[in-house]
């Protein structure tokens, strides 16, 4: 099966690539920016992957401060769980899943992390799921021209790197699979929040603490866009049982929509992953990975990557 995360050997290779880039650049005194981070493909925008890359780039950056504690996170999550619902798709209609994915494409001017520049690269993937589950969905992808740049030379960097290619014609695709690793049977996952939290804690999803594993697991489940309302509500309630999950921003804007951001209390490291939810409707808006301290020309609080999901019911698909 496809694993969207970087394996340890890939992380080691990227660290070695960074080290060799710095050494080589110091020897040759290049004047052109030296690219040290490859773009992450759509559908592989896993926080674990980009966090590993950013960790390599920001070796010399001091650790960020912990997120502010909030006693309101569990209340907000329980209220969101009570409000969440599934859209109703009638005969002949389609459920439209629109995923906006953005991340920073990064490079350095002279091989030093302190001189990192970058631009925001974005694309929108639209999948149309017919009410008839035996019918094939259709999908199209549109790449968005970069408009957000960080640092002198970032626009020139984007001009060299951005392809601008788009699959603008709706084409038949396989029905979206669960984005978790490995693929799980969602129907078999507990709906009781306590039992679900135990399941998520015991499921060894990635390297790191239990809280990090649980949070990453929930992120990938929600990001898939195919989690039914009863499981989505249980996931919110399971997160509410974790003391380490806190509100990090009351009015968080993601892809033009406003919600409440919840994340892990940052005890170490320079990034924080956040899930953004509309507390009034229970709608999952998206997820973002934020740099706490910033690095190079990337200011503190900048989303290093985000994935935003919106759902709607439509009567036809694009041709």
Backbone torsions as a table, in degrees:
resi	resn	phi	psi	omega
1	UNK	NA	158.5	-179.6
2	UNK	-79.2	130.8	178.4
3	UNK	-109.8	112.2	-175.3
4	UNK	-74.6	-6.6	-177.4
5	UNK	-93.4	161.4	174.5
6	UNK	-78.7	132.4	172.4
7	UNK	-76.9	163.0	-175.5
8	UNK	-59.5	-38.1	-179.9
9	UNK	-66.0	-29.8	176.2
10	UNK	-70.6	-41.0	177.0
11	UNK	-60.5	-45.3	179.0
12	UNK	-60.9	-39.1	179.4
13	UNK	-65.1	-39.3	179.3
14	UNK	-67.3	-39.1	177.0
15	UNK	-63.1	-42.2	178.4
16	UNK	-64.9	-37.8	178.7
17	UNK	-62.3	-42.5	179.1
18	UNK	-62.4	-46.2	-178.6
19	UNK	-61.4	-43.4	-178.9
20	UNK	-68.7	-33.4	178.1
21	UNK	-64.7	-43.7	179.8
22	UNK	-62.8	-45.2	-179.1
23	UNK	-63.6	-47.4	-177.7
24	UNK	-64.7	-38.4	-179.2
25	UNK	-67.1	-39.3	178.0
26	UNK	-62.9	-33.8	-178.6
27	UNK	-75.9	-35.4	-173.2
28	UNK	-100.1	-12.5	180.0
29	UNK	50.9	58.9	179.8
30	UNK	-66.3	151.2	174.3
31	UNK	-104.4	-22.3	177.1
32	UNK	-80.1	148.6	174.6
33	UNK	-58.6	141.1	179.0
34	UNK	-104.1	116.6	-177.0
35	UNK	-76.1	124.5	-178.5
36	UNK	-118.3	-5.1	179.6
37	UNK	-129.9	123.5	177.5
38	UNK	-82.8	151.5	-178.1
39	UNK	-70.3	146.6	179.2
40	UNK	-93.4	127.2	-174.7
41	UNK	-68.0	153.6	177.2
42	UNK	-61.5	136.4	-175.8
43	UNK	90.1	-10.9	176.2
44	UNK	-118.0	22.6	-179.0
45	UNK	-80.1	68.2	178.2
46	UNK	-94.9	135.4	-177.1
47	UNK	-60.3	-33.4	179.2
48	UNK	-60.9	-38.0	-179.0
49	UNK	-68.0	-50.8	-177.0
50	UNK	-70.3	-34.9	178.3
51	UNK	-61.2	-38.3	178.6
52	UNK	-64.7	-40.6	178.9
53	UNK	-66.2	-47.3	-178.9
54	UNK	-63.1	-36.7	177.9
55	UNK	-59.4	-36.7	178.2
56	UNK	-69.5	-40.1	-177.2
57	UNK	-71.0	-32.6	-171.9
58	UNK	-104.2	33.1	179.8
59	UNK	-55.3	-36.6	-174.1
60	UNK	-91.9	3.2	-177.2
61	UNK	-91.6	131.9	179.5
62	UNK	-61.6	153.3	-179.9
63	UNK	-64.0	147.0	-179.7
64	UNK	-78.7	170.6	179.4
65	UNK	-83.0	153.0	178.3
66	UNK	-61.5	152.0	174.3
67	UNK	-66.8	153.1	178.9
68	UNK	-68.9	138.0	176.9
69	UNK	-72.6	151.4	178.0
70	UNK	-148.8	131.8	177.9
71	UNK	-85.2	-2.9	-174.9
72	UNK	-90.0	-9.1	-174.1
73	UNK	-62.5	-46.4	-177.4
74	UNK	-65.7	-37.8	178.3
75	UNK	-64.1	-46.4	-179.9
76	UNK	-60.9	-42.8	-178.2
77	UNK	-66.1	-39.2	178.0
78	UNK	-65.7	-40.0	178.3
79	UNK	-66.7	-39.3	177.6
80	UNK	-64.3	-38.1	179.2
81	UNK	-62.7	-38.9	-179.6
82	UNK	-69.8	-27.4	-175.8
83	UNK	-90.4	-22.3	-170.2
84	UNK	-65.2	144.4	-176.7
85	UNK	-152.0	165.1	177.5
86	UNK	-99.7	143.6	173.2
87	UNK	-69.6	147.4	179.6
88	UNK	-95.8	122.3	-179.0
89	UNK	-109.2	114.0	-178.0
90	UNK	-84.0	173.7	178.3
91	UNK	-57.0	132.3	178.7
92	UNK	81.7	-3.5	-180.0
93	UNK	-98.2	174.1	-178.4
94	UNK	-134.0	142.2	170.3
95	UNK	-90.8	118.7	-178.9
96	UNK	-95.7	120.3	174.5
97	UNK	-106.0	111.9	179.7
98	UNK	-109.3	115.6	-178.9
99	UNK	-111.6	116.3	173.9
100	UNK	-96.8	122.9	-178.7
101	UNK	-121.9	130.2	178.8
102	UNK	-136.6	150.1	175.2
103	UNK	-155.6	162.6	177.3
104	UNK	-86.1	123.9	167.8
105	UNK	-87.9	122.7	-169.9
106	UNK	-116.9	151.1	170.4
107	UNK	-152.6	174.3	175.2
108	UNK	-123.4	153.1	-178.4
109	UNK	-75.4	-39.4	-177.0
110	UNK	-137.0	25.2	177.2
111	UNK	85.5	2.5	179.8
112	UNK	-106.0	138.3	-177.9
113	UNK	-60.4	-29.2	-179.0
114	UNK	-65.4	-16.9	-177.9
115	UNK	-106.8	20.3	-178.6
116	UNK	-61.2	132.3	171.6
117	UNK	-124.0	170.4	-179.9
118	UNK	-176.1	176.8	175.3
119	UNK	-144.3	157.9	-178.9
120	UNK	-88.5	120.6	177.7
121	UNK	-106.7	130.3	-172.6
122	UNK	-133.9	153.5	172.3
123	UNK	-153.1	155.9	-178.4
124	UNK	-120.2	125.6	178.1
125	UNK	-111.9	120.2	179.7
126	UNK	-111.9	124.2	177.9
127	UNK	-118.7	131.8	-179.5
128	UNK	-111.6	114.0	-178.7
129	UNK	-100.4	117.5	179.0
130	UNK	-71.3	152.7	177.9
131	UNK	-59.4	-36.0	176.9
132	UNK	-76.7	107.6	-174.9
133	UNK	-68.1	-12.2	177.3
134	UNK	-83.0	-12.5	-178.9
135	UNK	-87.2	155.4	-178.6
136	UNK	-82.3	133.5	172.6
137	UNK	-70.5	166.6	172.1
138	UNK	-125.3	157.6	-177.2
139	UNK	-147.8	156.5	172.8
140	UNK	-147.7	150.8	-178.7
141	UNK	-124.5	135.2	177.6
142	UNK	-125.9	125.6	175.9
143	UNK	-89.4	134.7	-176.0
144	UNK	-99.5	128.5	-179.1
145	UNK	-61.5	133.2	-177.5
146	UNK	-60.7	136.8	176.4
147	UNK	-131.3	-6.5	-179.1
148	UNK	-114.3	123.6	-175.4
149	UNK	-131.9	149.9	179.9
150	UNK	-128.9	109.5	174.3
151	UNK	98.3	152.9	177.5
152	UNK	-64.6	131.2	-178.3
153	UNK	95.1	-6.4	-177.9
154	UNK	-68.0	-36.2	179.5
155	UNK	-67.0	-39.3	177.0
156	UNK	-65.9	-39.4	176.5
157	UNK	-60.1	-44.9	178.9
158	UNK	-64.0	-38.6	-179.7
159	UNK	-62.4	-33.5	179.0
160	UNK	-77.9	-34.2	-168.5
161	UNK	-98.5	-30.1	-172.3
162	UNK	-76.4	127.3	-175.7
163	UNK	-84.7	-39.8	179.8
164	UNK	74.2	9.5	-179.3
165	UNK	-77.3	139.7	-179.4
166	UNK	-138.9	139.9	170.7
167	UNK	-90.9	88.6	-172.3
168	UNK	-88.6	-1.8	178.9
169	UNK	-102.0	129.6	178.3
170	UNK	-66.9	126.5	-177.3
171	UNK	-126.8	148.9	177.1
172	UNK	-62.8	140.0	178.6
173	UNK	-137.0	167.4	173.6
174	UNK	-70.3	150.8	178.1
175	UNK	-62.7	134.6	-174.5
176	UNK	-55.5	137.2	176.9
177	UNK	-95.8	164.2	173.6
178	UNK	-58.5	131.9	-175.1
179	UNK	-84.5	3.4	-177.5
180	UNK	-77.0	168.6	179.7
181	UNK	-127.5	118.1	-9.9
182	UNK	-74.9	176.1	179.8
183	UNK	-62.2	131.2	-177.8
184	UNK	-115.0	157.1	173.9
185	UNK	-87.5	102.3	-175.8
186	UNK	-62.5	-31.5	-178.7
187	UNK	-65.2	-22.6	-178.6
188	UNK	-91.1	-5.1	-179.2
189	UNK	-78.4	138.5	-177.7
190	UNK	-59.8	145.0	174.2
191	UNK	-99.2	-15.2	173.6
192	UNK	-72.2	126.2	-173.9
193	UNK	-57.5	-41.0	-179.3
194	UNK	-65.9	-44.3	179.0
195	UNK	-67.3	-36.9	179.4
196	UNK	-66.7	-40.9	177.7
197	UNK	-62.5	-40.1	177.1
198	UNK	-63.6	-40.8	177.9
199	UNK	-61.9	-47.0	-178.3
200	UNK	-66.5	-35.3	179.9
201	UNK	-68.8	-40.7	-177.9
202	UNK	-76.5	-23.5	-179.3
203	UNK	-74.9	113.7	-176.8
204	UNK	-79.3	91.1	-170.1
205	UNK	-85.5	-39.5	179.4
206	UNK	-159.0	171.6	177.4
207	UNK	-68.5	148.7	178.7
208	UNK	125.6	-173.1	-177.8
209	UNK	-71.8	168.1	178.2
210	UNK	-61.7	-41.7	179.6
211	UNK	-62.0	-43.1	178.6
212	UNK	-62.8	-40.2	178.5
213	UNK	-62.7	-46.9	-178.8
214	UNK	-62.2	-46.8	-177.0
215	UNK	-62.7	-46.0	179.1
216	UNK	-62.6	-37.7	179.2
217	UNK	-63.5	-46.8	179.6
218	UNK	-63.4	-41.6	178.7
219	UNK	-56.0	-49.2	-176.1
220	UNK	-69.7	-32.8	175.2
221	UNK	-63.9	-48.3	-178.4
222	UNK	-66.8	-37.5	-176.5
223	UNK	-65.8	-24.5	-178.5
224	UNK	-63.6	-29.7	177.7
225	UNK	83.8	1.0	-177.1
226	UNK	-118.5	22.6	178.4
227	UNK	-84.6	124.9	180.0
228	UNK	-68.8	159.3	-171.9
229	UNK	-61.4	-36.0	-178.0
230	UNK	-67.1	-38.5	177.3
231	UNK	-73.3	-38.1	179.2
232	UNK	-61.2	-42.4	178.3
233	UNK	-63.6	-41.3	179.6
234	UNK	-65.8	-36.0	177.7
235	UNK	-64.4	-42.3	177.1
236	UNK	-60.5	-44.5	-178.0
237	UNK	-68.3	-34.5	176.8
238	UNK	-64.6	-42.7	177.0
239	UNK	-62.3	-35.1	-179.4
240	UNK	-64.2	-20.9	179.2
241	UNK	-82.8	-7.1	-177.5
242	UNK	-95.2	114.5	-179.9
243	UNK	-61.5	-23.7	-176.8
244	UNK	-78.2	-13.4	179.6
245	UNK	-85.5	123.4	-175.0
246	UNK	-133.2	160.6	172.2
247	UNK	-77.7	124.0	-179.4
248	UNK	-105.3	-17.3	176.4
249	UNK	-160.6	125.3	-178.5
250	UNK	-73.8	-39.7	-178.0
251	UNK	-118.5	79.5	-177.8
252	UNK	-96.6	126.8	179.6
253	UNK	-100.4	126.5	178.8
254	UNK	-138.6	117.8	178.8
255	UNK	55.9	38.2	176.3
256	UNK	84.9	-3.3	179.1
257	UNK	-112.0	151.9	-175.8
258	UNK	-114.4	134.0	177.3
259	UNK	-151.5	-166.1	178.2
260	UNK	-107.2	129.6	-179.0
261	UNK	-94.2	130.5	173.6
262	UNK	-120.1	145.5	-179.1
263	UNK	-153.2	-178.0	176.6
264	UNK	-84.9	141.6	173.8
265	UNK	-62.4	121.6	-175.6
266	UNK	-80.2	108.2	178.8
267	UNK	-95.8	-18.9	175.9
268	UNK	-162.2	169.8	179.9
269	UNK	90.1	174.3	-173.3
270	UNK	-116.8	5.8	180.0
271	UNK	-131.3	160.4	177.4
272	UNK	-139.2	129.5	177.2
273	UNK	-95.1	138.4	-175.6
274	UNK	-133.9	140.3	170.3
275	UNK	-101.7	135.2	-178.8
276	UNK	-114.3	126.5	-173.6
277	UNK	-130.3	142.3	170.2
278	UNK	-82.9	107.4	-173.9
279	UNK	-68.0	-21.6	-177.9
280	UNK	-79.4	-27.1	-178.0
281	UNK	-116.1	-13.2	-175.6
282	UNK	77.6	7.0	-178.0
283	UNK	-71.7	131.1	172.1
284	UNK	-78.1	119.9	-178.6
285	UNK	-90.9	-43.3	179.5
286	UNK	167.3	-168.3	-178.6
287	UNK	-139.1	148.2	178.0
288	UNK	-143.0	153.6	175.1
289	UNK	-114.1	120.0	-171.1
290	UNK	-113.5	137.3	171.3
291	UNK	-82.6	130.2	-175.7
292	UNK	-80.8	-48.6	-175.1
293	UNK	-96.6	-19.3	-173.0
294	UNK	78.8	168.1	178.3
295	UNK	-162.6	144.4	-177.9
296	UNK	55.6	-129.3	178.5
297	UNK	-90.6	7.0	-179.8
298	UNK	-92.7	111.3	-173.8
299	UNK	-74.3	158.2	175.9
300	UNK	-56.6	144.1	178.3
301	UNK	85.3	0.2	-179.5
302	UNK	-75.1	130.5	172.3
303	UNK	-67.4	120.4	177.3
304	UNK	-76.9	-29.6	173.0
305	UNK	-157.8	154.4	170.7
306	UNK	-152.0	154.1	172.9
307	UNK	-130.2	121.9	-179.6
308	UNK	-115.5	136.3	-177.4
309	UNK	-120.9	133.0	171.8
310	UNK	-130.2	144.9	-179.4
311	UNK	-124.5	145.1	176.6
312	UNK	-155.8	162.0	178.0
313	UNK	-105.7	127.3	-178.2
314	UNK	-126.1	161.9	-177.9
315	UNK	-95.6	-12.5	-178.0
316	UNK	-152.2	164.4	177.0
317	UNK	-109.5	154.2	177.4
318	UNK	-66.6	151.3	-179.6
319	UNK	-111.5	NA	NA
